[in-house]
């Protein structure tokens, strides 16, 4: 199996915390960009050796695509790849873009999963982070999506927003549960260098929520979602049974995927990653000349080992020692086992039948635990 990711790098408004590649656009630029993505797909069609299982259109804000642009994109992609075996077709949307007409068009083209950037159900939070929707629009968008017949809805939430309290965060969690969405991703607000939020902190205009409070917010999230029947299947991701993201799970499992569009990344399932420049003009100019814009990176055995350890331990499936043994050899798997033992003894890791998982306590210090289990340099 394999996945395809398409990056749509356009936004009407930039969130203050966002360091993803995005920019404003016109209809003419969108025409050119869609044509460039389809040309890249044709030039790289031989890179996917397996059946396409998942398709994910992300960004940016893919819901800024007109329905005509979206139809052109998907019809063109279908002429290059066999999409008949798609199990999951996701598009990311902003709440204020969602209309019943849009959802009807999406569903007619095969979309069966919608991921929506809600971030908060508190209008003060939304205003602070410069989102362009209100909490009411988010609720209405979920209703519109359901009415279209798409019954797999994922929402993103952010905790640790300046001014957010445990009580207001609890309201967010309870609202998400009450909506009954199938999937919830929740992330602690990060201060990425160069973003407006980072500059605000540097100037002393905002103060980060203290670590003790953000840890407690995460604990509240896990406790209440699990009690409501959600599976905590990855550190930041929760799903009702059967609704785990197949596409994102492929990233964590080492499944090959092809990334199309400016700033998109790809992986061959082995040792090669490639990435397109975060430069829409450069991306389109290359493809106008029938040249591929992507650069390739060969991962060393040590980098491959560390990546497997990191990605596997982020998930509830954990790291199967036999898998490590088969790919990297007995000496490496024994070295991992030896290093992991002290984390098992102090309760940060659990081990059952050769499968290592972070304990609930271990999740709170996951970065430190995982980095200590990396290969010796």
C-alpha positions as CSV (number, residue, x, y, z in Angstrom):
1,X,0.0,0.0,0.0
2,X,1.0,3.6,-0.4
3,X,-0.3,7.1,0.2
4,X,-0.4,10.4,-1.7
5,X,-0.2,13.8,0.0
6,X,-0.9,17.0,-2.0
7,X,0.1,20.3,-0.4
8,X,-2.1,23.4,-1.2
9,X,0.0,26.3,0.1
10,X,-2.6,29.0,0.2
11,X,-4.2,30.9,3.1
12,X,-6.4,33.9,3.5
13,X,-4.9,34.7,6.9
14,X,-1.8,33.4,8.7
15,X,-2.2,32.1,12.2
16,X,0.4,33.7,14.6
17,X,1.9,30.3,15.5
18,X,2.2,28.9,12.0
19,X,5.5,28.2,10.4
20,X,4.1,26.1,7.5
21,X,4.7,27.3,4.0
22,X,1.7,29.3,2.8
23,X,0.8,32.4,1.0
24,X,-2.1,34.4,-0.5
25,X,-3.2,33.6,-4.1
26,X,-5.4,34.5,-7.0
27,X,-7.5,32.3,-9.3
28,X,-4.8,32.6,-12.0
29,X,-2.1,31.4,-9.6
30,X,-4.4,28.5,-8.5
31,X,-4.8,27.5,-12.2
32,X,-1.1,27.4,-12.7
33,X,-0.5,25.6,-9.4
34,X,-3.0,22.8,-10.1
35,X,-1.5,22.3,-13.5
36,X,2.0,22.1,-12.0
37,X,0.9,19.5,-9.4
38,X,-0.6,17.3,-12.1
39,X,2.5,17.6,-14.2
40,X,4.6,16.6,-11.2
41,X,2.3,13.6,-10.7
42,X,2.8,12.5,-14.2
43,X,6.6,12.9,-14.0
44,X,6.7,10.9,-10.7
45,X,4.1,8.3,-11.5
46,X,6.7,5.5,-11.5
47,X,7.8,6.2,-7.9
48,X,4.7,4.5,-6.4
49,X,5.1,0.7,-6.7
50,X,2.1,-0.2,-4.6
51,X,-1.6,0.4,-4.7
52,X,-2.7,3.8,-3.5
53,X,-4.5,3.3,-0.2
54,X,-4.8,6.9,1.1
55,X,-5.0,10.4,-0.4
56,X,-4.6,13.4,1.8
57,X,-5.0,17.0,0.6
58,X,-3.5,19.4,3.1
59,X,-2.0,22.8,3.5
60,X,-2.3,25.7,3.9
61,X,-6.0,25.8,3.4
62,X,-7.2,23.3,0.7
63,X,-10.8,24.5,1.2
64,X,-9.7,27.7,-0.6
65,X,-9.7,25.7,-3.9
66,X,-12.8,26.3,-5.9
67,X,-14.8,23.2,-6.6
68,X,-13.7,23.5,-10.3
69,X,-10.0,23.5,-9.3
70,X,-10.6,20.6,-6.9
71,X,-12.4,18.6,-9.6
72,X,-9.6,19.3,-12.1
73,X,-7.0,18.2,-9.5
74,X,-8.7,14.9,-8.6
75,X,-9.8,14.0,-12.1
76,X,-6.2,14.7,-13.3
77,X,-4.8,12.6,-10.5
78,X,-7.1,9.8,-11.3
79,X,-5.8,9.7,-14.8
80,X,-2.3,9.2,-13.5
81,X,-2.8,6.8,-10.5
82,X,-5.2,4.0,-9.9
83,X,-7.4,5.5,-7.1
84,X,-10.0,2.7,-7.2
85,X,-8.7,1.1,-4.1
86,X,-8.7,4.2,-1.9
87,X,-9.7,3.5,1.6
88,X,-9.3,7.0,2.9
89,X,-9.6,10.3,1.1
90,X,-9.0,13.3,3.4
91,X,-9.2,17.0,2.8
92,X,-8.3,19.7,5.3
93,X,-10.8,22.6,5.7
94,X,-11.3,25.8,7.6
95,X,-14.7,26.0,9.3
96,X,-15.7,29.3,7.7
97,X,-15.1,27.8,4.2
98,X,-17.5,24.9,4.7
99,X,-20.8,25.0,2.8
100,X,-23.3,22.3,1.9
101,X,-22.5,22.9,-1.8
102,X,-18.8,22.4,-1.2
103,X,-19.3,19.2,0.8
104,X,-21.6,17.8,-2.0
105,X,-18.8,18.4,-4.5
106,X,-16.2,16.9,-2.2
107,X,-18.2,13.8,-1.6
108,X,-19.0,13.4,-5.4
109,X,-15.2,13.2,-5.9
110,X,-14.7,10.6,-3.3
111,X,-13.8,12.5,-0.2
112,X,-14.8,10.3,2.8
113,X,-12.9,12.1,5.6
114,X,-12.6,15.8,6.6
115,X,-10.0,17.3,8.9
116,X,-10.9,20.7,10.2
117,X,-8.7,23.2,12.0
118,X,-11.0,24.2,14.9
119,X,-8.1,24.9,17.4
120,X,-10.5,26.2,20.1
121,X,-14.2,26.6,20.8
122,X,-13.4,29.9,22.7
123,X,-13.7,33.0,20.6
124,X,-11.1,34.8,22.7
125,X,-8.5,32.1,21.9
126,X,-9.5,32.2,18.2
127,X,-9.1,36.0,18.0
128,X,-5.7,35.8,19.8
129,X,-4.2,33.2,17.4
130,X,-5.7,35.1,14.4
131,X,-8.1,32.4,13.2
132,X,-10.7,33.7,10.8
133,X,-13.7,31.6,12.1
134,X,-15.8,31.7,15.2
135,X,-16.7,28.9,17.5
136,X,-20.2,29.0,16.2
137,X,-19.0,28.6,12.6
138,X,-17.0,25.5,13.7
139,X,-20.2,23.9,15.1
140,X,-22.1,24.7,12.0
141,X,-19.3,23.3,9.8
142,X,-19.5,20.0,11.6
143,X,-23.2,19.9,10.9
144,X,-22.7,20.7,7.3
145,X,-20.1,18.0,6.9
146,X,-22.4,15.4,8.5
147,X,-25.4,16.4,6.4
148,X,-23.3,15.8,3.3
149,X,-23.0,12.2,4.2
150,X,-19.3,12.3,5.3
151,X,-19.2,10.5,8.6
152,X,-15.6,10.7,9.4
153,X,-14.7,14.1,10.9
154,X,-11.4,15.0,12.5
155,X,-10.8,18.3,14.4
156,X,-7.6,19.9,15.6
157,X,-7.4,21.6,19.0
158,X,-4.6,23.6,20.7
159,X,-3.9,23.8,24.4
160,X,-1.5,26.1,26.2
161,X,-2.8,29.3,24.5
162,X,-1.9,32.4,26.6
163,X,-4.9,33.2,28.7
164,X,-6.3,29.7,28.5
165,X,-7.1,28.1,31.8
166,X,-7.8,24.6,32.9
167,X,-11.5,25.4,33.0
168,X,-11.6,26.9,29.5
169,X,-9.5,24.0,28.2
170,X,-12.0,21.6,29.8
171,X,-14.8,23.3,28.0
172,X,-13.0,22.7,24.7
173,X,-12.6,19.0,25.5
174,X,-16.2,18.6,26.6
175,X,-17.4,20.4,23.5
176,X,-15.4,18.1,21.2
177,X,-16.8,15.1,23.0
178,X,-20.4,16.5,22.7
179,X,-20.0,17.0,19.0
180,X,-19.2,13.3,18.6
181,X,-16.5,13.8,16.0
182,X,-14.7,10.6,15.1
183,X,-11.1,11.9,15.5
184,X,-9.4,14.5,17.6
185,X,-5.8,15.8,17.3
186,X,-4.6,18.0,20.1
187,X,-1.3,19.9,20.2
188,X,0.4,22.1,22.8
189,X,1.0,25.6,21.3
190,X,4.6,25.9,20.2
191,X,6.6,29.1,19.7
192,X,8.4,28.5,16.4
193,X,11.3,30.9,15.7
194,X,10.3,33.7,13.3
195,X,6.6,33.4,13.7
196,X,4.6,36.4,15.0
197,X,3.9,34.5,18.2
198,X,7.6,33.9,18.8
199,X,8.3,37.7,18.2
200,X,5.5,38.6,20.6
201,X,7.1,36.4,23.3
202,X,10.5,37.9,22.6
203,X,9.1,41.4,23.1
204,X,7.4,40.4,26.3
205,X,3.9,40.9,24.9
206,X,2.8,37.4,25.8
207,X,3.8,34.9,28.4
208,X,3.8,31.1,27.9
209,X,1.4,29.0,29.9
210,X,3.6,27.3,32.6
211,X,4.7,23.7,32.1
212,X,2.7,22.4,35.1
213,X,-0.5,23.8,33.7
214,X,0.1,22.4,30.1
215,X,0.9,19.0,31.5
216,X,-2.3,19.0,33.5
217,X,-4.2,20.1,30.3
218,X,-2.8,17.1,28.5
219,X,-3.8,14.8,31.4
220,X,-7.3,16.2,31.3
221,X,-7.4,15.7,27.5
222,X,-6.3,12.0,27.8
223,X,-8.5,11.2,30.8
224,X,-11.7,12.6,29.4
225,X,-11.3,11.4,25.8
226,X,-10.4,7.9,26.9
227,X,-13.4,7.9,29.3
228,X,-15.6,8.9,26.3
229,X,-14.4,6.0,24.3
230,X,-11.7,7.5,22.2
231,X,-8.5,5.4,21.6
232,X,-5.3,7.2,22.4
233,X,-3.4,5.7,19.5
234,X,-0.7,8.3,19.0
235,X,0.7,10.9,21.5
236,X,-1.3,13.7,20.0
237,X,-4.1,11.7,18.3
238,X,-7.4,10.1,19.5
239,X,-10.0,8.3,17.6
240,X,-13.2,6.3,18.1
241,X,-12.6,2.7,17.3
242,X,-12.1,2.1,13.6
243,X,-11.5,5.8,12.8
244,X,-7.7,6.1,13.3
245,X,-6.2,8.1,10.5
246,X,-5.0,5.6,7.9
247,X,-2.9,8.2,6.1
248,X,-1.1,9.6,9.2
249,X,-0.6,6.0,10.5
250,X,1.3,5.2,7.4
251,X,3.8,7.9,8.3
252,X,4.4,6.3,11.6
253,X,4.5,2.8,10.2
254,X,7.1,3.6,7.5
255,X,4.7,3.1,4.6
256,X,5.8,4.8,1.3
257,X,4.1,8.0,0.3
258,X,4.4,10.5,-2.5
259,X,4.2,14.2,-1.7
260,X,3.1,16.5,-4.5
261,X,3.2,20.3,-4.5
262,X,5.4,23.1,-3.1
263,X,7.0,22.1,0.3
264,X,5.7,18.5,0.1
265,X,7.8,15.6,1.3
266,X,8.0,12.0,0.1
267,X,9.4,8.7,1.4
268,X,10.1,5.5,-0.5
269,X,9.6,3.2,2.5
270,X,13.3,2.5,2.8
271,X,16.2,5.0,3.0
272,X,15.3,7.8,0.6
273,X,13.3,10.9,1.4
274,X,12.7,13.7,-1.0
275,X,11.2,17.2,-0.6
276,X,10.0,20.0,-2.8
277,X,11.2,23.6,-2.3
278,X,9.0,25.9,-0.1
279,X,8.9,28.3,-3.0
280,X,5.8,28.2,-5.2
281,X,7.3,30.3,-8.0
282,X,10.4,28.1,-8.2
283,X,8.2,25.0,-8.0
284,X,6.0,26.0,-10.9
285,X,8.9,27.3,-13.0
286,X,10.7,23.9,-12.7
287,X,7.6,22.0,-13.8
288,X,7.0,24.5,-16.7
289,X,10.4,23.3,-18.0
290,X,9.4,19.6,-17.4
291,X,12.0,19.4,-14.6
292,X,11.3,17.9,-11.2
293,X,11.8,20.4,-8.3
294,X,12.4,17.8,-5.6
295,X,15.7,17.2,-3.8
296,X,16.6,13.7,-2.4
297,X,18.1,12.7,0.9
298,X,19.7,9.3,1.6
299,X,19.1,8.3,5.2
300,X,22.0,6.6,6.9
301,X,21.4,3.3,8.8
302,X,21.6,5.3,12.1
303,X,19.0,7.8,10.9
304,X,16.7,5.0,9.8
305,X,17.1,3.3,13.2
306,X,16.4,6.4,15.1
307,X,13.4,7.2,13.0
308,X,11.8,3.8,13.5
309,X,12.3,4.0,17.3
310,X,10.9,7.6,17.4
311,X,7.8,6.9,15.3
312,X,6.9,3.5,16.7
313,X,7.2,4.7,20.3
314,X,4.8,7.6,19.6
315,X,2.0,5.1,18.9
316,X,0.0,2.8,21.0
317,X,1.2,-0.1,18.9
318,X,4.7,0.5,20.2
319,X,8.0,-0.9,19.0
320,X,8.2,-4.6,18.3
321,X,11.7,-5.7,19.1
322,X,11.5,-8.4,16.5
323,X,10.9,-5.8,13.8
324,X,14.0,-3.9,15.0
325,X,16.0,-7.2,14.9
326,X,14.9,-8.1,11.4
327,X,15.8,-4.7,9.9
328,X,18.9,-3.7,11.8
329,X,20.3,-7.0,13.3
330,X,20.4,-8.8,16.6
331,X,23.2,-6.6,18.0
332,X,21.1,-3.4,17.6
333,X,17.9,-4.9,19.0
334,X,19.9,-6.2,22.1
335,X,21.4,-2.8,22.5
336,X,17.9,-1.2,22.5
337,X,16.6,-3.9,25.0
338,X,19.5,-3.1,27.4
339,X,18.9,0.7,27.2
340,X,15.1,0.3,27.5
341,X,15.3,-1.8,30.6
342,X,16.0,1.1,32.9
343,X,12.9,2.9,31.6
344,X,10.8,-0.2,32.1
345,X,12.1,-0.4,35.7
346,X,11.2,3.2,36.5
347,X,7.8,2.9,34.9
348,X,8.3,5.1,31.8
349,X,8.2,2.2,29.4
350,X,6.1,-1.0,29.4
351,X,7.1,-4.2,27.7
352,X,4.8,-7.0,26.8
353,X,5.8,-10.0,24.5
354,X,8.7,-8.0,23.2
355,X,6.7,-4.9,22.3
356,X,7.8,-1.7,24.0
357,X,5.3,1.2,24.7
358,X,5.4,4.4,26.6
359,X,3.5,4.3,29.8
360,X,1.1,7.1,30.6
361,X,3.9,8.6,32.8
362,X,6.4,8.1,30.0
363,X,4.2,10.0,27.5
364,X,4.8,13.1,29.6
365,X,8.5,12.9,29.1
366,X,8.4,11.1,25.7
367,X,11.1,13.3,24.0
368,X,13.7,12.6,26.7
369,X,12.9,8.9,26.8
370,X,12.9,8.4,23.0
371,X,16.1,10.4,22.5
372,X,17.9,8.3,25.1
373,X,17.0,5.2,23.1
374,X,18.5,6.4,19.8
375,X,21.5,4.6,18.3
376,X,24.9,5.3,19.7
377,X,26.8,7.7,17.5
